C-alpha cells in the first residue's frame, strides 16, 4: 500500500521540493485550498481534502480538515489491530506524514492589524493536525518547519525516518504550538497578571557561551511583539556574546530614558514631570550618551551635541569605560567617532552613524557597531528563580510628587540636575547614589548592602573627577551640588557625608521612619531636599 502525506502550509518555502520527492517516491499527496493549488501549479499531482472527507470546505475555509477521516487516519496506531480494523470498517486510509505550518499570528501581531483581521489569523486546523501527528510520532512524520524537509528527504532516501528524529520533531511541534497559543492568549487577555503566565519566544541564535565560558547559552526574542534589541542591526564587528547583549540592553534603556531621536519615544517619567511643573518644566538638552560596564552605568550625560555629551560621560569614569558599551540616543558623527575610537570599546549603539563615523569604526576589526531603530517598550520585566518566575511592571515612571521638605530651597539651576540625577540613578543597582554636575554624572555608587558606602564611593569619585578636570584646565573646580538616591535614607549619615563634600541639594523618595531626623539634619546643614514619593530599587 502506498503511503499518504497531508500537506497544508501557509509558508510555501521548500514545500515543492518535498512534495515532488514524495510524489516521485510513490506517495499519495492530499492537500487543501491554496496549498493544493500551489502544488498543481508546480505540476505535482495532488488529491483535494474534500475527496477524503466527502465534505466540502466551508465557512470561508475555516472548516476543511476538521473531520474524522483526517484525524482517524493520523491517530490510528499501526501496532494495534483494533485501530486498523476501525479504519477498514470506516474505509479510512492512514496518513503517514503531516506537513503543516501555521497562520503567522505572531508576525501579524507586530503589524497592528484590526482585531477582526487578527482573529482570522488564529489557526485551528493546523495546530490540531500537528498535535495529532506529533502524538502519534511513532507512525506519523510530523513536519512544521521548512528547514526540516531536507533531512526527512535524506532519511527517506535511505529507507526510513529514525524514531529518535520523529520524536524530536514531535517535541518541537508541541513547543511551537505552545508558543503560538501563548501569543494568542497574550493578545486576547485583559488581565495584566493572568493565572498562567505564558509568553512566546523564538530562538534567535545559539551563543558561544553564557556569562562564563563553562556555561552554555542561547538568545531568544519575543515572537509576538516588537522589541528594541530584535530591531537592532549589527553593522560591524564580532558576534555578540551573552554579556554583550546584557550590557547592551541596559545601555540602550539608559540612553533612551532621556528620549530617542529615532522614534520620538518620550523620556522616562516625562508625564510625571509635566504634571508637577506644568509649563515651567525644565528643558533638558536632547542628546544623551551613556556608558555601561558589567551591567552597571559608569557614566551618563546630556549635552547639546553628542561630542559634548560623550566628553562628560567619559570624564565620569575614564578607567571603567575601557572595554565598556556606549549608547547614544542620536546618530554618531565623525567628530564623536574620532574620540570613541581612541578607546577599546566592546559595543557602540546609536540610531545611526554618519558614513564618515562608520568608516572610522570600520578600521577596528572587532568592535560591534549596532544600529537601533526602536526605544525600549516592554511593559513587564522578569527574573527567574529556582522553580518559578518573578514578573513585574517595568519601571517607567519617575515621581509621585515634588515635595520640598527643608527650609533651604533648591536653586532654579539645580532643578534640571535633580531630574537628570533621579532618572540616572534608577539604572544603578541598589543601594544607588548618583552625584550630578552640569547634567552629567560625576560620581556613581551602587550595589552595596547599605546606603552610606555607595554615598562615600560616589562622593569620592566626584571629588577626584572634579579636581582632575580643574588641574587639566577642563573644569571650574567647584564641587558638585546635587545628589540623587534611589531610595530613602534610613539615617542622617548620608546627609552629613554629603554636606562635608559640598552637596547642597538632595533628591530622594522619602518614606523612612527617620525622615524627620534626616530633614532636621538638612536644615542644620543648610541643605535643600526634595521628596519624590517614588522608590526605584534595582536589584
C-alpha positions as CSV (number, residue, x, y, z in Angstrom):
1,X,0.0,0.0,0.0
2,X,1.4,3.4,-1.0
3,X,1.9,5.9,1.8
4,X,-0.1,9.1,2.1
5,X,1.1,12.6,3.0
6,X,-1.2,15.5,4.1
7,X,0.2,18.9,3.1
8,X,-1.4,22.2,4.2
9,X,1.1,25.1,4.5
10,X,0.8,28.9,4.8
11,X,4.5,29.3,4.1
12,X,5.2,27.6,0.8
13,X,9.0,27.7,1.2
14,X,10.6,24.4,0.1
15,X,7.3,22.5,0.0
16,X,7.5,22.0,-3.8
17,X,10.8,20.0,-3.3
18,X,9.3,17.9,-0.5
19,X,6.1,17.2,-2.4
20,X,7.9,16.4,-5.7
21,X,10.1,13.9,-3.9
22,X,7.2,12.2,-2.1
23,X,5.2,12.0,-5.3
24,X,8.1,10.6,-7.3
25,X,8.6,8.1,-4.5
26,X,5.0,6.8,-4.8
27,X,3.3,8.7,-2.0
28,X,-0.2,10.0,-2.5
29,X,-0.4,13.7,-1.7
30,X,-3.5,15.1,0.0
31,X,-3.8,18.9,0.3
32,X,-6.1,21.8,1.0
33,X,-7.1,25.0,-0.7
34,X,-4.2,27.2,-1.5
35,X,-1.6,24.5,-0.9
36,X,-3.3,22.2,-3.4
37,X,-3.5,24.9,-6.0
38,X,0.2,25.8,-5.5
39,X,1.3,22.1,-5.9
40,X,-0.7,21.8,-9.1
41,X,1.0,24.9,-10.4
42,X,4.2,23.1,-9.8
43,X,2.8,20.1,-11.8
44,X,2.7,17.9,-8.8
45,X,-0.3,15.6,-8.6
46,X,-2.5,16.1,-5.5
47,X,-5.8,15.0,-4.1
48,X,-8.2,17.5,-2.6
49,X,-9.0,17.0,1.1
50,X,-12.7,17.0,0.2
51,X,-12.2,13.8,-1.7
52,X,-11.0,12.2,1.6
53,X,-13.7,13.7,3.9
54,X,-16.5,13.7,1.3
55,X,-17.3,17.1,2.8
56,X,-16.7,20.4,1.1
57,X,-14.6,23.2,2.6
58,X,-17.0,25.7,4.3
59,X,-17.2,28.8,6.4
60,X,-14.7,30.6,4.1
61,X,-12.2,27.8,4.7
62,X,-12.5,27.7,8.5
63,X,-13.6,24.1,8.3
64,X,-11.8,21.8,5.8
65,X,-9.6,19.3,7.8
66,X,-11.7,19.0,11.0
67,X,-13.1,15.6,10.1
68,X,-12.8,12.0,11.5
69,X,-11.5,10.8,8.1
70,X,-8.5,13.0,8.6
71,X,-7.8,12.6,12.4
72,X,-8.5,8.8,12.4
73,X,-6.0,8.5,9.5
74,X,-3.4,10.4,11.6
75,X,-4.0,9.0,15.0
76,X,-4.5,5.3,14.3
77,X,-1.8,3.2,15.8
78,X,-0.3,0.8,13.3
79,X,0.6,-1.8,16.0
80,X,-2.9,-2.0,17.4
81,X,-5.1,-4.4,15.3
82,X,-8.3,-2.8,16.6
83,X,-7.2,0.6,15.2
84,X,-6.6,-0.9,11.8
85,X,-9.9,-2.7,11.9
86,X,-11.7,0.5,12.7
87,X,-10.0,2.2,9.7
88,X,-11.0,-0.6,7.4
89,X,-14.6,-0.6,8.7
90,X,-14.9,3.2,8.0
91,X,-13.0,2.9,4.7
92,X,-10.3,5.3,6.0
93,X,-6.7,5.2,4.8
94,X,-3.9,6.0,7.2
95,X,-1.9,9.3,6.9
96,X,1.8,8.7,7.3
97,X,3.2,12.3,7.0
98,X,1.7,15.6,8.0
99,X,3.3,18.8,6.7
100,X,1.6,21.8,8.2
101,X,2.8,25.3,9.2
102,X,0.6,27.8,10.9
103,X,-1.0,31.1,10.1
104,X,1.5,33.7,11.1
105,X,-0.4,35.1,14.1
106,X,2.8,36.3,16.0
107,X,4.1,38.1,12.9
108,X,0.7,39.7,12.3
109,X,0.6,41.0,15.9
110,X,3.5,43.2,15.1
111,X,1.6,44.8,12.2
112,X,-1.1,46.3,14.5
113,X,-3.9,44.9,12.4
114,X,-7.6,45.5,13.4
115,X,-8.9,43.0,15.9
116,X,-11.3,41.4,13.3
117,X,-8.4,40.7,11.0
118,X,-6.2,39.3,13.8
119,X,-8.9,36.8,14.8
120,X,-8.8,35.3,11.3
121,X,-5.1,34.5,11.8
122,X,-5.9,32.2,14.7
123,X,-5.2,28.8,13.2
124,X,-7.4,25.9,14.3
125,X,-7.0,23.1,11.9
126,X,-3.2,23.5,11.6
127,X,-2.4,23.1,15.3
128,X,-4.9,20.3,15.6
129,X,-3.4,18.2,12.8
130,X,0.1,18.9,14.1
131,X,-0.8,17.8,17.6
132,X,-2.4,14.6,16.3
133,X,0.7,13.8,14.2
134,X,3.1,14.6,17.0
135,X,1.2,12.4,19.4
136,X,1.4,9.5,17.0
137,X,5.0,10.2,16.0
138,X,5.9,6.5,16.1
139,X,3.8,6.1,13.0
140,X,3.5,9.6,11.5
141,X,6.2,12.0,10.4
142,X,5.2,15.4,11.7
143,X,6.7,18.4,9.9
144,X,6.2,22.1,10.8
145,X,9.4,23.8,9.7
146,X,10.7,24.0,6.1
147,X,14.2,23.7,7.5
148,X,13.4,20.0,8.3
149,X,12.3,19.0,4.8
150,X,15.8,18.2,3.5
151,X,16.6,16.0,6.5
152,X,13.4,14.0,6.1
153,X,14.0,13.6,2.4
154,X,17.5,12.2,3.1
155,X,16.2,9.8,5.7
156,X,13.5,8.5,3.3
157,X,16.1,8.0,0.5
158,X,18.0,5.8,3.0
159,X,14.8,3.9,3.9
160,X,13.1,5.3,7.0
161,X,13.0,8.3,9.3
162,X,14.5,7.2,12.6
163,X,12.3,7.1,15.7
164,X,14.6,9.5,17.6
165,X,14.3,12.1,14.9
166,X,10.5,11.7,14.7
167,X,10.3,12.1,18.5
168,X,12.4,15.3,18.3
169,X,10.2,16.7,15.5
170,X,7.2,16.0,17.7
171,X,8.7,17.7,20.7
172,X,9.5,20.8,18.6
173,X,5.9,20.8,17.3
174,X,4.5,20.9,20.8
175,X,6.9,23.7,21.7
176,X,5.8,25.6,18.6
177,X,2.1,25.2,19.4
178,X,2.7,26.2,23.0
179,X,4.4,29.5,21.8
180,X,1.7,30.0,19.2
181,X,-1.1,29.6,21.8
182,X,0.8,31.9,24.2
183,X,0.9,34.7,21.7
184,X,-2.9,34.3,21.1
185,X,-3.6,34.3,24.8
186,X,-1.4,37.4,25.3
187,X,-3.3,39.2,22.6
188,X,-6.8,38.3,23.9
189,X,-6.3,38.6,27.7
190,X,-7.1,41.8,29.5
191,X,-5.6,40.6,32.8
192,X,-2.1,42.0,33.4
193,X,-1.2,39.0,35.6
194,X,-3.3,36.1,34.4
195,X,-3.4,32.7,36.2
196,X,-1.0,31.2,33.7
197,X,2.0,33.3,32.6
198,X,2.7,32.2,29.1
199,X,4.8,34.1,26.6
200,X,6.0,33.4,23.1
201,X,9.8,33.3,22.5
202,X,11.7,32.1,19.4
203,X,15.3,31.1,19.4
204,X,17.4,33.8,17.7
205,X,20.8,32.3,17.9
206,X,22.9,29.9,19.9
207,X,25.6,31.9,21.8
208,X,29.2,30.7,22.1
209,X,28.8,30.5,25.9
210,X,27.0,32.3,28.7
211,X,28.1,34.6,31.4
212,X,31.2,32.4,31.8
213,X,32.9,30.2,29.3
214,X,31.8,26.9,31.0
215,X,28.1,27.9,30.8
216,X,26.0,27.3,27.6
217,X,23.6,30.0,26.4
218,X,21.0,30.8,23.8
219,X,19.3,34.0,22.8
220,X,15.5,34.1,22.4
221,X,13.5,37.0,21.0
222,X,9.8,37.6,21.8
223,X,7.9,36.4,18.7
224,X,4.6,38.2,19.4
225,X,5.7,41.8,19.9
226,X,8.2,44.3,18.8
227,X,11.3,44.8,21.0
228,X,14.2,47.2,21.0
229,X,17.0,44.6,20.7
230,X,15.4,42.5,18.0
231,X,15.1,45.7,16.0
232,X,18.8,46.3,16.1
233,X,21.1,45.8,13.1
234,X,24.7,44.9,13.6
235,X,26.7,46.8,11.1
236,X,30.2,45.7,12.1
237,X,32.3,43.6,14.4
238,X,32.4,40.3,16.2
239,X,29.4,38.2,17.2
240,X,27.6,39.5,20.3
241,X,28.2,37.5,23.5
242,X,25.8,36.8,26.4
243,X,27.4,39.6,28.4
244,X,27.5,41.9,25.4
245,X,23.7,41.6,25.0
246,X,23.1,42.0,28.7
247,X,25.1,45.2,28.8
248,X,23.7,46.4,25.5
249,X,20.2,46.1,26.9
250,X,20.9,48.3,29.9
251,X,22.9,50.9,28.0
252,X,20.2,51.4,25.4
253,X,17.5,51.7,28.1
254,X,19.6,54.3,29.9
255,X,20.2,56.4,26.8
256,X,16.6,56.1,25.8
257,X,15.4,57.3,29.2
258,X,16.3,60.8,28.0
259,X,14.5,60.5,24.7
260,X,15.3,58.9,21.4
261,X,15.5,60.7,18.1
262,X,14.8,57.6,16.1
263,X,11.2,57.0,17.1
264,X,10.3,60.0,19.3
265,X,9.7,58.0,22.4
266,X,9.0,60.3,25.4
267,X,11.7,60.2,28.1
268,X,11.2,58.2,31.2
269,X,8.8,60.0,33.7
270,X,8.1,62.8,31.3
271,X,4.4,62.8,32.2
272,X,5.3,63.0,35.9
273,X,7.5,66.0,35.3
274,X,4.7,67.7,33.3
275,X,2.2,67.0,36.0
276,X,4.4,68.6,38.6
277,X,5.9,71.5,36.8
278,X,3.4,72.2,34.0
279,X,4.5,74.9,31.6
280,X,7.6,75.5,33.8
281,X,9.0,72.0,33.2
282,X,12.8,72.4,32.8
283,X,14.1,71.6,29.3
284,X,16.9,69.1,29.3
285,X,19.4,69.0,26.4
286,X,18.2,66.5,23.9
287,X,21.4,64.4,23.4
288,X,22.4,61.6,25.8
289,X,25.5,59.4,25.9
290,X,25.6,56.5,28.4
291,X,28.4,54.1,29.3
292,X,27.9,50.7,30.8
293,X,30.4,48.2,32.2
294,X,29.5,44.8,33.8
295,X,25.8,45.8,33.6
296,X,26.5,48.9,35.7
297,X,26.4,52.5,34.5
298,X,29.9,54.1,34.6
299,X,28.8,57.4,33.1
300,X,25.8,59.2,31.6
301,X,25.5,62.8,30.5
302,X,23.4,65.2,28.4
303,X,24.6,67.8,26.0
304,X,23.5,69.9,23.1
305,X,25.8,67.9,20.9
306,X,26.9,64.3,21.1
307,X,30.6,65.2,21.3
308,X,29.7,67.3,24.4
309,X,27.7,64.6,26.0
310,X,30.3,61.9,25.3
311,X,33.1,64.0,26.8
312,X,31.1,64.4,30.1
313,X,30.3,60.7,30.1
314,X,33.9,59.8,29.6
315,X,35.1,62.2,32.3
316,X,32.8,60.5,34.9
317,X,34.9,57.3,35.0
318,X,37.8,57.2,32.4
319,X,39.0,53.9,33.8
320,X,35.8,51.8,33.9
321,X,34.6,52.9,30.5
322,X,37.5,50.9,29.0
323,X,36.0,47.8,27.5
324,X,32.5,49.0,28.0
325,X,29.4,49.7,26.0
326,X,28.5,53.2,24.7
327,X,24.9,54.1,23.9
328,X,23.9,57.3,22.1
329,X,20.3,58.5,21.6
330,X,21.2,60.4,18.4
331,X,23.3,59.4,15.3
332,X,27.0,59.3,15.8
333,X,29.0,61.9,13.9
334,X,32.6,61.8,12.7
335,X,33.9,64.1,15.5
336,X,32.5,61.9,18.2
337,X,33.6,58.8,16.4
338,X,37.2,60.0,16.4
339,X,37.0,60.3,20.2
340,X,35.3,57.0,20.7
341,X,37.9,55.2,18.5
342,X,40.6,56.3,20.9
343,X,39.2,53.7,23.4
344,X,38.9,50.0,23.4
345,X,35.1,49.5,23.5
346,X,33.0,46.4,23.1
347,X,29.9,48.0,21.5
348,X,28.7,51.3,20.3
349,X,25.0,51.6,19.7
350,X,23.0,54.6,18.2
351,X,20.1,55.2,15.9
352,X,22.5,55.7,13.0
353,X,26.1,56.5,12.1
354,X,27.3,59.0,9.5
355,X,29.3,57.5,6.7
356,X,32.5,59.1,8.0
357,X,31.8,57.9,11.5
358,X,31.3,54.3,10.3
359,X,34.5,54.5,8.2
360,X,36.4,55.4,11.4
361,X,34.9,52.4,13.3
362,X,35.4,50.0,10.4
363,X,39.2,50.3,10.9
364,X,38.7,48.3,14.1
365,X,38.0,44.7,13.3
366,X,36.3,43.6,16.5
367,X,34.2,46.5,17.8
368,X,30.5,45.9,17.4
369,X,28.6,48.7,15.8
370,X,24.8,48.4,16.4
371,X,22.1,50.5,14.7
372,X,18.9,50.8,16.7
373,X,15.5,51.8,15.4
374,X,13.3,51.3,18.4
375,X,13.3,52.5,22.0
376,X,12.5,50.0,24.8
377,X,8.8,49.5,25.3
378,X,8.4,46.2,27.2
379,X,5.6,46.6,29.7
380,X,7.0,43.9,32.1
381,X,10.3,42.5,33.2
382,X,11.1,39.2,34.8
383,X,13.8,37.2,36.5
384,X,14.0,33.5,37.0
385,X,14.0,32.0,40.5
386,X,14.5,28.3,41.2
387,X,11.2,26.8,40.4
388,X,9.5,29.9,39.2
389,X,9.5,33.4,37.7
390,X,9.2,36.8,39.2
391,X,7.3,39.3,37.0
392,X,6.8,43.0,37.5
393,X,5.8,46.1,35.6
394,X,8.8,47.9,34.0
395,X,9.9,50.9,36.0
396,X,8.8,53.7,33.6
397,X,7.7,56.4,36.0
398,X,9.8,58.8,38.0
399,X,8.0,61.0,40.5
400,X,4.9,60.7,42.6
401,X,5.3,64.2,43.9
402,X,7.8,67.0,44.2
403,X,7.8,67.9,47.9
404,X,10.2,70.4,49.3
405,X,10.7,69.2,52.9
406,X,13.5,71.6,54.1
407,X,13.9,75.3,54.9
408,X,16.5,75.7,52.1
409,X,15.1,75.8,48.6
410,X,17.0,74.2,45.6
411,X,18.3,76.9,43.3
412,X,16.5,77.1,39.9
413,X,19.7,76.0,38.1
414,X,19.7,72.7,40.2
415,X,16.2,71.5,39.1
416,X,17.4,70.1,35.8
417,X,20.3,68.3,37.5
418,X,17.9,66.9,40.1
419,X,15.6,65.4,37.4
420,X,18.6,64.1,35.4
421,X,20.0,62.6,38.6
422,X,16.9,60.8,39.5
423,X,16.5,59.3,36.0
424,X,20.1,58.2,36.0
425,X,20.0,56.6,39.5
426,X,17.1,54.3,38.5
427,X,19.6,52.4,36.3
428,X,22.2,51.8,39.0
429,X,22.0,48.7,41.2
430,X,20.7,49.4,44.7
431,X,21.6,50.8,47.0
432,X,22.3,53.6,44.5
433,X,23.6,57.1,44.7
434,X,24.5,59.5,41.9
435,X,26.3,62.8,42.2
436,X,25.5,65.3,39.4
437,X,27.1,68.4,38.0
438,X,26.0,70.2,34.8
439,X,23.7,67.4,33.6
440,X,26.4,64.7,34.0
441,X,27.2,62.0,36.5
442,X,30.4,62.8,38.2
443,X,30.1,60.1,40.8
444,X,28.2,56.8,40.8
445,X,27.9,54.3,43.7
446,X,25.7,51.3,43.9
447,X,25.3,47.6,44.5
448,X,26.1,47.9,48.2
449,X,24.2,46.5,51.2
450,X,23.9,49.8,53.0
451,X,23.5,53.4,51.7
452,X,26.5,55.1,53.3
453,X,29.0,53.1,51.3
454,X,27.8,54.0,47.9
455,X,27.4,57.6,49.1
456,X,31.0,57.7,50.1
457,X,32.0,56.0,46.9
458,X,30.1,58.4,44.6
459,X,31.3,61.5,46.5
460,X,34.9,60.4,46.5
461,X,34.8,59.7,42.8
462,X,33.1,63.0,42.1
463,X,35.8,64.8,44.1
464,X,38.6,63.1,42.1
465,X,36.9,63.8,38.8
466,X,36.3,67.5,39.6
467,X,39.8,68.1,40.9
468,X,41.5,66.3,38.0
469,X,39.4,68.2,35.5
470,X,40.3,71.5,37.1
471,X,44.0,70.6,37.1
472,X,43.8,69.8,33.4
473,X,42.0,73.1,32.7
474,X,38.8,71.4,31.8
475,X,36.7,72.4,34.8
476,X,36.0,75.1,37.3
477,X,36.9,73.1,40.3
478,X,33.6,73.8,42.0
479,X,32.2,70.8,43.9
480,X,29.1,69.1,42.7
481,X,25.9,70.3,44.4
482,X,23.3,67.7,43.6
483,X,22.9,64.1,44.9
484,X,20.2,61.7,43.9
485,X,19.2,58.5,45.8
486,X,17.1,55.6,44.5
487,X,15.5,55.1,48.0
488,X,15.1,56.8,51.3
489,X,17.8,57.5,53.8
490,X,17.5,55.3,56.9
491,X,19.8,57.6,58.9
492,X,21.1,61.1,58.7
493,X,24.7,59.9,58.0
494,X,24.2,60.2,54.2
495,X,23.3,63.9,54.6
496,X,26.3,64.5,56.9
497,X,28.8,62.9,54.5
498,X,27.2,64.7,51.5
499,X,27.4,68.1,53.2
500,X,31.1,67.6,54.0
501,X,31.7,67.1,50.3
502,X,29.9,70.2,49.2
503,X,26.5,68.9,48.3
504,X,23.7,71.5,48.7
505,X,20.7,69.8,47.1
506,X,19.4,66.3,47.6
507,X,16.6,64.5,45.8
508,X,15.3,61.2,47.2
509,X,12.0,59.3,47.6
510,X,11.5,59.8,51.3
511,X,9.4,57.4,53.4
512,X,11.8,56.4,56.2
513,X,10.6,56.3,59.8
514,X,13.7,58.6,60.3
515,X,12.7,61.2,57.7
516,X,12.2,63.8,60.5
517,X,15.8,63.3,61.6
518,X,17.1,63.4,58.1
519,X,15.2,66.6,57.4
520,X,16.4,68.2,60.7
521,X,20.0,67.4,59.7
522,X,19.5,69.0,56.3
523,X,18.1,72.1,58.0
524,X,21.0,72.3,60.4
525,X,23.5,72.0,57.5
526,X,21.6,74.3,55.1
527,X,20.9,71.6,52.5
528,X,17.8,71.7,50.3
529,X,15.9,68.3,50.0
530,X,13.0,67.2,47.8
531,X,11.0,64.0,48.3
532,X,9.6,62.4,45.2
533,X,7.5,59.7,46.9
534,X,8.6,57.0,44.4
535,X,11.3,54.5,45.2
536,X,13.5,53.0,42.4
537,X,15.1,49.8,43.7
538,X,17.1,47.9,41.1
539,X,18.3,44.5,42.3
